[in-house]
Amino acid sequence: MRYRRLTSRGDYSFGHGRDEYTSGADAVGQAVKTRLLLLLGEWWEDISDGLPLFQHILGARYTPDNKQGIDLIVQSRIAETPEVIAIKDYQSSFDSIKRALKITCTIDTPYGGGRVEVVY
């Protein structure tokens, strides 16, 4: 897999020569990250694609019962990413003071393992 690299601000990189692309496990990890950051209804070409962050995740009270449902939604989105073979390690936590959800996972790909971290 070859994927356009993200800048430190989360934008796709353009005009940086050879460093514009990543490949292998890093590319799959970046694909997972961009899929988790794409919110439901955000992409004009397919408004049915995206993570239902506002519809089903952040609007729910973060309790042990809801945490399991939220984790299933996120893990499903990760598993459906092309070239993700398995989710090896998955953790989620919610900081109620900062109102931030943090997702961290390790994935297995045909190129080896990769690590992904996303904070909402």
N, CA, C and O atoms as CSV, one atom per row, in Angstrom:
chain,resi,resn,atom,element,x,y,z
A,1,MET,N,N,0.852,-1.177,0.000
A,1,MET,CA,C,0.000,0.000,0.000
A,1,MET,C,C,0.894,1.234,0.000
A,1,MET,O,O,1.916,1.285,0.685
A,2,ARG,N,N,0.493,2.206,-0.768
A,2,ARG,CA,C,1.181,3.500,-0.807
A,2,ARG,C,C,0.151,4.564,-0.464
A,2,ARG,O,O,-0.973,4.537,-0.964
A,3,TYR,N,N,0.537,5.492,0.384
A,3,TYR,CA,C,-0.413,6.469,0.905
A,3,TYR,C,C,0.265,7.828,0.998
A,3,TYR,O,O,1.437,7.924,1.362
A,4,ARG,N,N,-0.475,8.871,0.667
A,4,ARG,CA,C,0.096,10.220,0.785
A,4,ARG,C,C,0.281,10.539,2.268
A,4,ARG,O,O,-0.635,10.366,3.072
A,5,ARG,N,N,1.469,11.005,2.611
A,5,ARG,CA,C,1.826,11.325,3.996
A,5,ARG,C,C,1.007,12.509,4.527
A,5,ARG,O,O,0.624,13.404,3.773
A,6,LEU,N,N,0.750,12.492,5.826
A,6,LEU,CA,C,0.087,13.612,6.483
A,6,LEU,C,C,1.137,14.549,7.074
A,6,LEU,O,O,2.204,14.114,7.507
A,7,THR,N,N,0.818,15.831,7.083
A,7,THR,CA,C,1.696,16.807,7.735
A,7,THR,C,C,1.450,16.765,9.236
A,7,THR,O,O,0.568,16.040,9.698
A,8,SER,N,N,2.206,17.520,9.989
A,8,SER,CA,C,2.023,17.570,11.441
A,8,SER,C,C,0.666,18.157,11.823
A,8,SER,O,O,0.189,17.955,12.940
A,9,ARG,N,N,0.047,18.885,10.889
A,9,ARG,CA,C,-1.287,19.457,11.135
A,9,ARG,C,C,-2.413,18.549,10.676
A,9,ARG,O,O,-3.588,18.881,10.834
A,10,GLY,N,N,-2.051,17.384,10.097
A,10,GLY,CA,C,-3.061,16.430,9.677
A,10,GLY,C,C,-3.543,16.599,8.248
A,10,GLY,O,O,-4.505,15.947,7.843
A,11,ASP,N,N,-2.893,17.465,7.474
A,11,ASP,CA,C,-3.248,17.662,6.072
A,11,ASP,C,C,-2.390,16.748,5.208
A,11,ASP,O,O,-1.302,16.337,5.612
A,12,TYR,N,N,-2.892,16.431,4.006
A,12,TYR,CA,C,-2.072,15.668,3.073
A,12,TYR,C,C,-0.912,16.537,2.612
A,12,TYR,O,O,-1.075,17.738,2.396
A,13,SER,N,N,0.263,15.927,2.463
A,13,SER,CA,C,1.450,16.689,2.066
A,13,SER,C,C,1.535,16.788,0.548
A,13,SER,O,O,1.323,15.810,-0.169
A,14,PHE,N,N,1.849,17.981,0.078
A,14,PHE,CA,C,2.057,18.255,-1.335
A,14,PHE,C,C,3.298,19.121,-1.469
A,14,PHE,O,O,3.555,19.980,-0.625
A,15,GLY,N,N,4.075,18.896,-2.536
A,15,GLY,CA,C,5.214,19.752,-2.812
A,15,GLY,C,C,6.447,19.469,-1.993
A,15,GLY,O,O,7.298,20.345,-1.838
A,16,HIS,N,N,6.566,18.254,-1.457
A,16,HIS,CA,C,7.736,17.921,-0.645
A,16,HIS,C,C,8.583,16.829,-1.286
A,16,HIS,O,O,9.388,16.198,-0.601
A,17,GLY,N,N,8.419,16.595,-2.577
A,17,GLY,CA,C,9.255,15.631,-3.297
A,17,GLY,C,C,9.026,14.201,-2.880
A,17,GLY,O,O,7.886,13.750,-2.771
A,18,ARG,N,N,10.110,13.486,-2.646
A,18,ARG,CA,C,10.036,12.050,-2.339
A,18,ARG,C,C,9.323,11.761,-1.033
A,18,ARG,O,O,8.774,10.671,-0.870
A,19,ASP,N,N,9.312,12.674,-0.123
A,19,ASP,CA,C,8.733,12.428,1.196
A,19,ASP,C,C,7.217,12.573,1.229
A,19,ASP,O,O,6.627,12.549,2.309
A,20,GLU,N,N,6.579,12.721,0.083
A,20,GLU,CA,C,5.128,12.905,0.066
A,20,GLU,C,C,4.356,11.617,0.316
A,20,GLU,O,O,3.174,11.667,0.658
A,21,TYR,N,N,4.997,10.467,0.155
A,21,TYR,CA,C,4.291,9.200,0.282
A,21,TYR,C,C,4.927,8.314,1.336
A,21,TYR,O,O,6.118,8.417,1.630
A,22,THR,N,N,4.110,7.447,1.892
A,22,THR,CA,C,4.580,6.423,2.809
A,22,THR,C,C,4.060,5.095,2.287
A,22,THR,O,O,3.121,5.062,1.491
A,23,SER,N,N,4.658,4.012,2.727
A,23,SER,CA,C,4.221,2.707,2.246
A,23,SER,C,C,4.320,1.687,3.373
A,23,SER,O,O,4.797,1.994,4.465
A,24,GLY,N,N,3.867,0.478,3.095
A,24,GLY,CA,C,3.950,-0.606,4.067
A,24,GLY,C,C,3.029,-0.405,5.260
A,24,GLY,O,O,1.939,0.154,5.143
A,25,ALA,N,N,3.498,-0.876,6.411
A,25,ALA,CA,C,2.695,-0.816,7.638
A,25,ALA,C,C,2.367,0.626,8.029
A,25,ALA,O,O,1.289,0.889,8.562
A,26,ASP,N,N,3.281,1.559,7.771
A,26,ASP,CA,C,3.013,2.969,8.077
A,26,ASP,C,C,1.842,3.501,7.251
A,26,ASP,O,O,1.021,4.272,7.749
A,27,ALA,N,N,1.772,3.084,5.988
A,27,ALA,CA,C,0.678,3.525,5.118
A,27,ALA,C,C,-0.655,2.959,5.601
A,27,ALA,O,O,-1.666,3.661,5.594
A,28,VAL,N,N,-0.660,1.714,6.015
A,28,VAL,CA,C,-1.898,1.111,6.523
A,28,VAL,C,C,-2.316,1.806,7.821
A,28,VAL,O,O,-3.498,2.085,8.025
A,29,GLY,N,N,-1.353,2.082,8.692
A,29,GLY,CA,C,-1.656,2.807,9.930
A,29,GLY,C,C,-2.223,4.190,9.658
A,29,GLY,O,O,-3.142,4.641,10.342
A,30,GLN,N,N,-1.674,4.853,8.663
A,30,GLN,CA,C,-2.193,6.178,8.314
A,30,GLN,C,C,-3.590,6.072,7.705
A,30,GLN,O,O,-4.435,6.939,7.928
A,31,ALA,N,N,-3.832,5.009,6.936
A,31,ALA,CA,C,-5.168,4.796,6.379
A,31,ALA,C,C,-6.188,4.593,7.504
A,31,ALA,O,O,-7.301,5.114,7.442
A,32,VAL,N,N,-5.803,3.837,8.522
A,32,VAL,CA,C,-6.680,3.641,9.682
A,32,VAL,C,C,-6.956,4.986,10.345
A,32,VAL,O,O,-8.103,5.308,10.653
A,33,LYS,N,N,-5.907,5.765,10.562
A,33,LYS,CA,C,-6.059,7.059,11.238
A,33,LYS,C,C,-6.987,7.987,10.455
A,33,LYS,O,O,-7.863,8.622,11.041
A,34,THR,N,N,-6.802,8.072,9.138
A,34,THR,CA,C,-7.656,8.969,8.354
A,34,THR,C,C,-9.092,8.457,8.309
A,34,THR,O,O,-10.030,9.252,8.255
A,35,ARG,N,N,-9.274,7.127,8.331
A,35,ARG,CA,C,-10.644,6.584,8.374
A,35,ARG,C,C,-11.319,6.905,9.709
A,35,ARG,O,O,-12.525,7.150,9.752
A,36,LEU,N,N,-10.547,6.904,10.796
A,36,LEU,CA,C,-11.125,7.244,12.095
A,36,LEU,C,C,-11.403,8.738,12.215
A,36,LEU,O,O,-12.307,9.148,12.942
A,37,LEU,N,N,-10.636,9.543,11.510
A,37,LEU,CA,C,-10.843,10.992,11.568
A,37,LEU,C,C,-11.942,11.474,10.611
A,37,LEU,O,O,-12.449,12.586,10.764
A,38,LEU,N,N,-12.313,10.644,9.625
A,38,LEU,CA,C,-13.399,11.013,8.719
A,38,LEU,C,C,-14.723,10.818,9.447
A,38,LEU,O,O,-15.070,9.698,9.822
A,39,LEU,N,N,-15.447,11.883,9.642
A,39,LEU,CA,C,-16.711,11.826,10.381
A,39,LEU,C,C,-17.871,11.544,9.439
A,39,LEU,O,O,-17.859,11.950,8.277
A,40,LEU,N,N,-18.860,10.850,9.951
A,40,LEU,CA,C,-20.042,10.513,9.174
A,40,LEU,C,C,-20.675,11.774,8.596
A,40,LEU,O,O,-20.928,12.741,9.315
A,41,GLY,N,N,-20.927,11.750,7.285
A,41,GLY,CA,C,-21.557,12.881,6.610
A,41,GLY,C,C,-20.601,13.973,6.195
A,41,GLY,O,O,-21.028,14.962,5.599
A,42,GLU,N,N,-19.317,13.828,6.490
A,42,GLU,CA,C,-18.340,14.881,6.225
A,42,GLU,C,C,-17.860,14.891,4.771
A,42,GLU,O,O,-17.578,15.959,4.227
A,43,TRP,N,N,-17.764,13.732,4.140
A,43,TRP,CA,C,-17.225,13.657,2.790
A,43,TRP,C,C,-18.358,13.804,1.791
A,43,TRP,O,O,-19.259,12.967,1.750
A,44,TRP,N,N,-18.325,14.848,0.992
A,44,TRP,CA,C,-19.409,15.179,0.079
A,44,TRP,C,C,-19.668,14.086,-0.952
A,44,TRP,O,O,-20.788,13.966,-1.448
A,45,GLU,N,N,-18.663,13.296,-1.281
A,45,GLU,CA,C,-18.838,12.285,-2.317
A,45,GLU,C,C,-19.574,11.043,-1.804
A,45,GLU,O,O,-20.187,10.323,-2.592
A,46,ASP,N,N,-19.519,10.788,-0.506
A,46,ASP,CA,C,-20.231,9.660,0.094
A,46,ASP,C,C,-20.568,10.010,1.535
A,46,ASP,O,O,-19.794,9.712,2.445
A,47,ILE,N,N,-21.715,10.639,1.746
A,47,ILE,CA,C,-22.075,11.090,3.090
A,47,ILE,C,C,-22.443,9.934,4.023
A,47,ILE,O,O,-22.642,10.145,5.219
A,48,SER,N,N,-22.537,8.701,3.478
A,48,SER,CA,C,-22.820,7.548,4.336
A,48,SER,C,C,-21.541,6.937,4.915
A,48,SER,O,O,-21.612,6.038,5.753
A,49,ASP,N,N,-20.377,7.417,4.478
A,49,ASP,CA,C,-19.100,6.907,4.975
A,49,ASP,C,C,-18.628,7.787,6.129
A,49,ASP,O,O,-18.875,8.993,6.143
A,50,GLY,N,N,-17.958,7.183,7.079
A,50,GLY,CA,C,-17.376,7.946,8.179
A,50,GLY,C,C,-17.727,7.374,9.534
A,50,GLY,O,O,-18.649,6.569,9.663
A,51,LEU,N,N,-16.995,7.789,10.531
A,51,LEU,CA,C,-17.220,7.371,11.912
A,51,LEU,C,C,-18.353,8.213,12.502
A,51,LEU,O,O,-18.303,9.442,12.435
A,52,PRO,N,N,-19.375,7.569,13.078
A,52,PRO,CA,C,-20.499,8.331,13.640
A,52,PRO,C,C,-20.158,8.931,15.006
A,52,PRO,O,O,-20.801,8.621,16.009
A,53,LEU,N,N,-19.147,9.787,15.030
A,53,LEU,CA,C,-18.640,10.346,16.283
A,53,LEU,C,C,-19.709,11.135,17.036
A,53,LEU,O,O,-19.911,10.932,18.233
A,54,PHE,N,N,-20.387,12.029,16.334
A,54,PHE,CA,C,-21.403,12.848,17.003
A,54,PHE,C,C,-22.727,12.106,17.145
A,54,PHE,O,O,-23.465,12.332,18.104
A,55,GLN,N,N,-23.030,11.230,16.205
A,55,GLN,CA,C,-24.305,10.533,16.211
A,55,GLN,C,C,-24.378,9.436,17.276
A,55,GLN,O,O,-25.424,9.262,17.900
A,56,HIS,N,N,-23.275,8.683,17.499
A,56,HIS,CA,C,-23.356,7.522,18.378
A,56,HIS,C,C,-22.270,7.435,19.444
A,56,HIS,O,O,-22.346,6.582,20.328
A,57,ILE,N,N,-21.268,8.297,19.377
A,57,ILE,CA,C,-20.152,8.138,20.309
A,57,ILE,C,C,-20.102,9.261,21.335
A,57,ILE,O,O,-20.271,9.008,22.527
A,58,LEU,N,N,-19.874,10.491,20.899
A,58,LEU,CA,C,-19.736,11.586,21.858
A,58,LEU,C,C,-21.050,11.971,22.508
A,58,LEU,O,O,-21.055,12.532,23.603
A,59,GLY,N,N,-22.154,11.683,21.856
A,59,GLY,CA,C,-23.454,11.998,22.436
A,59,GLY,C,C,-23.865,11.030,23.528
A,59,GLY,O,O,-24.779,11.311,24.303
A,60,ALA,N,N,-23.185,9.880,23.591
A,60,ALA,CA,C,-23.512,8.866,24.597
A,60,ALA,C,C,-22.725,9.135,25.876
A,60,ALA,O,O,-21.591,9.611,25.843
A,61,ARG,N,N,-23.351,8.821,26.986
A,61,ARG,CA,C,-22.643,8.926,28.267
A,61,ARG,C,C,-21.604,7.813,28.315
A,61,ARG,O,O,-21.912,6.664,27.998
A,62,TYR,N,N,-20.392,8.138,28.704
A,62,TYR,CA,C,-19.299,7.169,28.692
A,62,TYR,C,C,-19.357,6.318,29.960
A,62,TYR,O,O,-18.729,6.640,30.969
A,63,THR,N,N,-20.107,5.248,29.890
A,63,THR,CA,C,-20.231,4.280,30.981
A,63,THR,C,C,-19.635,2.957,30.502
A,63,THR,O,O,-19.385,2.802,29.307
A,64,PRO,N,N,-19.404,2.005,31.398
A,64,PRO,CA,C,-18.872,0.709,30.948
A,64,PRO,C,C,-19.734,0.051,29.861
A,64,PRO,O,O,-19.197,-0.544,28.927
A,65,ASP,N,N,-21.055,0.153,29.975
A,65,ASP,CA,C,-21.927,-0.430,28.952
A,65,ASP,C,C,-21.775,0.292,27.623
A,65,ASP,O,O,-21.657,-0.353,26.581
A,66,ASN,N,N,-21.775,1.616,27.643
A,66,ASN,CA,C,-21.616,2.388,26.414
A,66,ASN,C,C,-20.210,2.263,25.851
A,66,ASN,O,O,-20.028,2.291,24.634
A,67,LYS,N,N,-19.211,2.125,26.720
A,67,LYS,CA,C,-17.829,1.983,26.261
A,67,LYS,C,C,-17.701,0.770,25.351
A,67,LYS,O,O,-17.013,0.830,24.331
A,68,GLN,N,N,-18.347,-0.314,25.705
A,68,GLN,CA,C,-18.263,-1.517,24.888
A,68,GLN,C,C,-18.874,-1.274,23.501
A,68,GLN,O,O,-18.307,-1.707,22.497
A,69,GLY,N,N,-19.997,-0.602,23.436
A,69,GLY,CA,C,-20.623,-0.281,22.156
A,69,GLY,C,C,-19.780,0.668,21.325
A,69,GLY,O,O,-19.641,0.491,20.115
A,70,ILE,N,N,-19.220,1.672,21.976
A,70,ILE,CA,C,-18.350,2.627,21.287
A,70,ILE,C,C,-17.120,1.908,20.736
A,70,ILE,O,O,-16.732,2.130,19.589
A,71,ASP,N,N,-16.513,1.054,21.542
A,71,ASP,CA,C,-15.338,0.313,21.092
A,71,ASP,C,C,-15.660,-0.578,19.898
A,71,ASP,O,O,-14.838,-0.711,18.991
A,72,LEU,N,N,-16.834,-1.186,19.882
A,72,LEU,CA,C,-17.226,-2.026,18.749
A,72,LEU,C,C,-17.353,-1.209,17.460
A,72,LEU,O,O,-16.946,-1.664,16.391
A,73,ILE,N,N,-17.912,-0.014,17.563
A,73,ILE,CA,C,-18.046,0.863,16.392
A,73,ILE,C,C,-16.663,1.231,15.849
A,73,ILE,O,O,-16.423,1.150,14.644
A,74,VAL,N,N,-15.762,1.633,16.735
A,74,VAL,CA,C,-14.420,2.051,16.330
A,74,VAL,C,C,-13.631,0.858,15.787
A,74,VAL,O,O,-12.974,0.972,14.753
A,75,GLN,N,N,-13.689,-0.275,16.470
A,75,GLN,CA,C,-12.944,-1.454,16.022
A,75,GLN,C,C,-13.448,-1.948,14.673
A,75,GLN,O,O,-12.659,-2.426,13.858
A,76,SER,N,N,-14.736,-1.840,14.429
A,76,SER,CA,C,-15.289,-2.224,13.129
A,76,SER,C,C,-14.716,-1.345,12.025
A,76,SER,O,O,-14.353,-1.837,10.957
A,77,ARG,N,N,-14.639,-0.057,12.286
A,77,ARG,CA,C,-14.086,0.885,11.304
A,77,ARG,C,C,-12.614,0.566,11.027
A,77,ARG,O,O,-12.170,0.633,9.881
A,78,ILE,N,N,-11.865,0.222,12.065
A,78,ILE,CA,C,-10.457,-0.143,11.897
A,78,ILE,C,C,-10.337,-1.423,11.076
A,78,ILE,O,O,-9.554,-1.485,10.128
A,79,ALA,N,N,-11.109,-2.439,11.439
A,79,ALA,CA,C,-11.023,-3.746,10.777
A,79,ALA,C,C,-11.408,-3.678,9.301
A,79,ALA,O,O,-10.921,-4.477,8.501
A,80,GLU,N,N,-12.275,-2.733,8.929
A,80,GLU,CA,C,-12.711,-2.598,7.542
A,80,GLU,C,C,-11.711,-1.838,6.679
A,80,GLU,O,O,-11.932,-1.691,5.476
A,81,THR,N,N,-10.636,-1.360,7.253
A,81,THR,CA,C,-9.606,-0.648,6.496
A,81,THR,C,C,-8.840,-1.650,5.640
A,81,THR,O,O,-8.427,-2.695,6.142
A,82,PRO,N,N,-8.641,-1.350,4.350
A,82,PRO,CA,C,-7.894,-2.270,3.493
A,82,PRO,C,C,-6.518,-2.604,4.076
A,82,PRO,O,O,-5.809,-1.733,4.582
A,83,GLU,N,N,-6.167,-3.872,3.992
A,83,GLU,CA,C,-4.882,-4.433,4.403
A,83,GLU,C,C,-4.690,-4.516,5.916
A,83,GLU,O,O,-3.582,-4.785,6.378
A,84,VAL,N,N,-5.749,-4.290,6.695
A,84,VAL,CA,C,-5.679,-4.581,8.129
A,84,VAL,C,C,-6.064,-6.045,8.289
A,84,VAL,O,O,-7.182,-6.442,7.962
A,85,ILE,N,N,-5.132,-6.841,8.793
A,85,ILE,CA,C,-5.385,-8.267,8.993
A,85,ILE,C,C,-6.073,-8.488,10.334
A,85,ILE,O,O,-7.037,-9.249,10.428
A,86,ALA,N,N,-5.573,-7.818,11.372
A,86,ALA,CA,C,-6.138,-7.998,12.712
A,86,ALA,C,C,-5.802,-6.798,13.587
A,86,ALA,O,O,-4.844,-6.066,13.340
A,87,ILE,N,N,-6.616,-6.624,14.608
A,87,ILE,CA,C,-6.339,-5.627,15.643
A,87,ILE,C,C,-5.702,-6.401,16.795
A,87,ILE,O,O,-6.354,-7.226,17.436
A,88,LYS,N,N,-4.435,-6.128,17.049
A,88,LYS,CA,C,-3.696,-6.877,18.074
A,88,LYS,C,C,-3.930,-6.322,19.477
A,88,LYS,O,O,-4.079,-7.081,20.434
A,89,ASP,N,N,-3.960,-5.023,19.589
A,89,ASP,CA,C,-4.132,-4.381,20.888
A,89,ASP,C,C,-5.001,-3.157,20.671
A,89,ASP,O,O,-4.769,-2.390,19.737
A,90,TYR,N,N,-5.990,-2.966,21.514
A,90,TYR,CA,C,-6.904,-1.828,21.370
A,90,TYR,C,C,-7.194,-1.265,22.747
A,90,TYR,O,O,-7.495,-2.008,23.682
A,91,GLN,N,N,-7.102,0.047,22.869
A,91,GLN,CA,C,-7.432,0.713,24.127
A,91,GLN,C,C,-8.167,2.009,23.818
A,91,GLN,O,O,-7.854,2.711,22.856
A,92,SER,N,N,-9.141,2.303,24.649
A,92,SER,CA,C,-9.822,3.591,24.539
A,92,SER,C,C,-9.998,4.154,25.938
A,92,SER,O,O,-10.181,3.421,26.909
A,93,SER,N,N,-9.937,5.473,26.013
A,93,SER,CA,C,-10.147,6.135,27.302
A,93,SER,C,C,-10.808,7.481,27.054
A,93,SER,O,O,-10.619,8.110,26.013
A,94,PHE,N,N,-11.582,7.897,28.033
A,94,PHE,CA,C,-12.280,9.180,27.929
A,94,PHE,C,C,-11.869,10.048,29.100
A,94,PHE,O,O,-11.972,9.637,30.255
A,95,ASP,N,N,-11.403,11.249,28.800
A,95,ASP,CA,C,-11.038,12.222,29.818
A,95,ASP,C,C,-12.238,13.155,29.980
A,95,ASP,O,O,-12.489,14.004,29.125
A,96,SER,N,N,-12.974,12.995,31.078
A,96,SER,CA,C,-14.202,13.775,31.268
A,96,SER,C,C,-13.923,15.257,31.519
A,96,SER,O,O,-14.790,16.091,31.258
A,97,ILE,N,N,-12.754,15.600,32.012
A,97,ILE,CA,C,-12.419,17.005,32.245
A,97,ILE,C,C,-12.126,17.705,30.920
A,97,ILE,O,O,-12.640,18.793,30.659
A,98,LYS,N,N,-11.300,17.078,30.090
A,98,LYS,CA,C,-10.977,17.652,28.788
A,98,LYS,C,C,-12.025,17.305,27.728
A,98,LYS,O,O,-12.019,17.862,26.631
A,99,ARG,N,N,-12.923,16.379,28.070
A,99,ARG,CA,C,-13.937,15.881,27.138
A,99,ARG,C,C,-13.277,15.364,25.863
A,99,ARG,O,O,-13.657,15.732,24.751
A,100,ALA,N,N,-12.278,14.500,26.052
A,100,ALA,CA,C,-11.507,13.960,24.937
A,100,ALA,C,C,-11.530,12.438,24.964
A,100,ALA,O,O,-11.320,11.817,26.006
A,101,LEU,N,N,-11.787,11.854,23.812
A,101,LEU,CA,C,-11.743,10.411,23.639
A,101,LEU,C,C,-10.428,10.062,22.958
A,101,LEU,O,O,-10.097,10.630,21.917
A,102,LYS,N,N,-9.675,9.126,23.541
A,102,LYS,CA,C,-8.393,8.718,22.974
A,102,LYS,C,C,-8.481,7.248,22.578
A,102,LYS,O,O,-8.854,6.394,23.383
A,103,ILE,N,N,-8.129,6.970,21.325
A,103,ILE,CA,C,-8.109,5.614,20.796
A,103,ILE,C,C,-6.661,5.267,20.454
A,103,ILE,O,O,-5.987,6.025,19.755
A,104,THR,N,N,-6.190,4.138,20.938
A,104,THR,CA,C,-4.852,3.654,20.621
A,104,THR,C,C,-4.976,2.186,20.247
A,104,THR,O,O,-5.641,1.415,20.940
A,105,CYS,N,N,-4.321,1.795,19.127
A,105,CYS,CA,C,-4.369,0.392,18.752
A,105,CYS,C,C,-3.106,-0.015,18.019
A,105,CYS,O,O,-2.395,0.812,17.446
A,106,THR,N,N,-2.851,-1.306,18.055
A,106,THR,CA,C,-1.792,-1.922,17.274
A,106,THR,C,C,-2.468,-2.838,16.280
A,106,THR,O,O,-3.329,-3.640,16.644
A,107,ILE,N,N,-2.075,-2.718,15.017
A,107,ILE,CA,C,-2.701,-3.525,13.975
A,107,ILE,C,C,-1.670,-4.434,13.329
A,107,ILE,O,O,-0.473,-4.143,13.329
A,108,ASP,N,N,-2.155,-5.537,12.779
A,108,ASP,CA,C,-1.311,-6.429,12.011
A,108,ASP,C,C,-1.649,-6.226,10.542
A,108,ASP,O,O,-2.822,-6.190,10.171
A,109,THR,N,N,-0.624,-6.093,9.706
A,109,THR,CA,C,-0.791,-5.871,8.275
A,109,THR,C,C,0.093,-6.868,7.526
A,109,THR,O,O,0.923,-7.531,8.147
A,110,PRO,N,N,-0.065,-6.986,6.213
A,110,PRO,CA,C,0.838,-7.857,5.462
A,110,PRO,C,C,2.302,-7.406,5.528
A,110,PRO,O,O,3.203,-8.175,5.194
A,111,TYR,N,N,2.539,-6.167,5.956
A,111,TYR,CA,C,3.880,-5.590,6.013
A,111,TYR,C,C,4.470,-5.606,7.415
A,111,TYR,O,O,5.601,-5.163,7.612
A,112,GLY,N,N,3.733,-6.103,8.379
A,112,GLY,CA,C,4.178,-6.096,9.768
A,112,GLY,C,C,3.187,-5.314,10.624
A,112,GLY,O,O,2.086,-4.991,10.179
A,113,GLY,N,N,3.583,-5.020,11.836
A,113,GLY,CA,C,2.711,-4.320,12.766
A,113,GLY,C,C,2.782,-2.814,12.619
A,113,GLY,O,O,3.776,-2.268,12.141
A,114,GLY,N,N,1.720,-2.152,13.034
A,114,GLY,CA,C,1.656,-0.707,13.029
A,114,GLY,C,C,0.893,-0.206,14.232
A,114,GLY,O,O,0.075,-0.931,14.798
A,115,ARG,N,N,1.146,1.006,14.624
A,115,ARG,CA,C,0.487,1.593,15.806
A,115,ARG,C,C,-0.250,2.854,15.371
A,115,ARG,O,O,0.257,3.648,14.579
A,116,VAL,N,N,-1.453,3.019,15.906
A,116,VAL,CA,C,-2.304,4.159,15.545
A,116,VAL,C,C,-2.811,4.809,16.830
A,116,VAL,O,O,-3.195,4.125,17.779
A,117,GLU,N,N,-2.804,6.145,16.844
A,117,GLU,CA,C,-3.364,6.888,17.983
A,117,GLU,C,C,-4.182,8.046,17.446
A,117,GLU,O,O,-3.714,8.811,16.602
A,118,VAL,N,N,-5.409,8.171,17.940
A,118,VAL,CA,C,-6.309,9.252,17.524
A,118,VAL,C,C,-6.948,9.827,18.778
A,118,VAL,O,O,-7.378,9.086,19.662
A,119,VAL,N,N,-7.010,11.162,18.850
A,119,VAL,CA,C,-7.665,11.837,19.969
A,119,VAL,C,C,-8.747,12.735,19.401
A,119,VAL,O,O,-8.493,13.534,18.499
A,120,TYR,N,N,-9.959,12.601,19.934
A,120,TYR,CA,C,-11.088,13.448,19.514
A,120,TYR,C,C,-11.356,14.466,20.602
A,120,TYR,O,O,-12.263,15.288,20.468
